Amino acid sequence: MTTLAPSGVSTTAAALRRLYFGRFAFAIVWAAVTFPLARHLTPLTVALLVIYPLFDVAAAVVDARSSRATGTPTLLYVNIAISLLAAVGLAVAGASGIPAALRVWGTWAVVAGLVQLLVAVSRRKMGGQWPMIISGGISVLAGLAFIAAASADNPVLTNAVGYAIPGAIFFLISAIRLSRGAKGN
């Protein structure tokens, strides 16, 4: 029976590595496409804002399926619900302007960051999770900053879009650390 646990952890770590590399690539491409458009809230900008949490939903579904062997995916299901609500909220907020979009984006960043933090803490023994723990904490702080920025005289989305880049880097670092752990380094 002890051979099943390491195998489950190894299989989950391999799946997470692939997922984290994918999340890194998506976030970098998304930010590169969205950043130049973030000065104004157009239908295209709103669509791009909605796509980001929808990608998070897809990633959480993949994560939940691959991590069943190592624990309960309950928090991942919470993340799925939160990100779906964020996508709907961003679609609606897009009609109200940048302040509304920043409030929704910020609220999502806070709650999703807390979930990411809790999931990463529960996976500490797997290795490669410190970047995810740090990223979750930063997401909470960034989300609060986005909510506060919504009340500025001339709020902009560029900081919210730029938020994807550090998250991408943390996913990349975590994927690399998981790779090293799997090779016994």
N, C-alpha and C positions, 0 to 999 in steps of 0.2 A: 504494500500500500504506500510506502514512502516513495516509491518510484513514480507514482502518479502525480504527487504534488510538484516535484521539480519539473516533470514533463509539462504539467499544466502551466506552471510559471514560465517555463521556457517558450512554450507555444504562445502564451499571452504576450510575452516580451517581444517575440518575433513579429506578432501582429501589430503591436503598438509601435515598433520601429517603423514598419511600413506606413502605418497611419500617420505617425508624427512627421515622416519625410513628406508625405502627401499634404499634410496640413501646412508645413513650411512652404512648399511650392505654391499652393493655392493662395496663401496669405500674401506672399511677395507679389505674385502676378496681380491679385485683386487690388492691392495697394497701388501698384504701378499704373493700373488702368483707372482706378477711381480717384487718385489724388489730383490729377489735372482737372477733373470735373467737379471737384468738391467746393468750389467757390460759390456755386449756385445750386439750388435744389431743383433740378429738372426731373422729368420722368425717368430719364436714363440714370441719373444719380440715385433716385429713390430705388429703382430696380437693383442697382448695384449694392445699395445699403441692405436691401431685403435679402439678396443672395448670400451675404456673409453669414447671418445666423442660420439660413437654410443649409449652408454647407456644414455649419456646426451641428445641425440636426443629423445630417447624413453621417458625419464623423462619429457622433455619439452612438448612433445605431450600430455602426461597424464595431466600435469599441465595446459596446454592451454584448454583442454577439461573440466577440473574441475573448472577452474576459470572464465569461461564466464559469470557467474552470477554476478561477482563482478567487472568486468571491461573488457577492451579490451585486448586480448592476443597478440597484435602486437609484443611486445618485445620478447615474447616467440617464435613467428615465426622467428624473427631475430636470436634468439639463435639456433633454429633448423637448419637454413641455415648455420650459423657459425660453428656449430659442425659437420655438414655433410661435409663442406669444410675442416675442420680440419682432419676428418677421412680420406678423400681422400688424403689430403696433407701429413699426416703421412705415409700412404701406399706408396706414391711416395718417400717421404724423406727417408724412410727406406732403399732404395737402394743406397742412397748417403752417409749414415753414421750418426753417432751420432750428429755432429754439425747441420746438416740439420733437423734432428728430433727435436732437442732442439729448433731451431728457429720456427718451425711450432707449437710445443707444447706451447712455450712461447707466440707466437702471439695469439693463441687460448685462452690461459689463460688471456691475457690482455683484449681481446675483450669480451669474455664470462664473465669475471669478471665485466666489465663495465655494461653489460646487467643485470647481477645478482644484482648489486648495484641498478640500476634504477628500476628493478622490485620490489625489496625489499622496496625501498623508497616509491614506489607507494602503497605498501601494509601495510605501517606502522600502520594504524588504525586497521588492523586485529589483530595485536599483534604478538609477536614471531618473528619479522623480524630483530631486531638488530643484531643477529648473522649472518643473511644473508647479511646485509649491511656491516658488518665488513669483512665477508668472501669475498665479492665481491671486496672490497678495497685491501685486502691481495692478492687476485688472480691477480689483476693488477700489484702489486709490484713484486710478484713472477714471473709472466710472463716476466717482464722486466729483472729480474735476470737470467731467463733461456736463454733469447736471448743473454745477455751478456756472460753467461757461455759457449755458443756455440763457442766463440772465444778463449777460454782457450787453453793452450797447449795440455792438455789431458782431453777433456770434458767427463763427465759421465752423465748417465740418472738417477742415484739414487735420486738426489734431485727432479727431475721432478716426479718420482714415489712417493717419500715421500710427495709431495704436496697434494696428495689425502687424507692423514690422517688428517691434520687440517681441510680440507673441510668437511670430514666425521664428525668430532667432531662438527663443526658448524651446520651441518644438524641435528645432534642428539639434540643439545641444542635448536635449533629452534623448533624441533618437540615436545620436552618436554614443552617448553614455550607455544606453541600453545595448547597443552593438558591442561595445567593449566588454560589458558585463557578460554577455552571451558567449564571448570568445575566451572568457576567463582572465581578462586583463585587469 
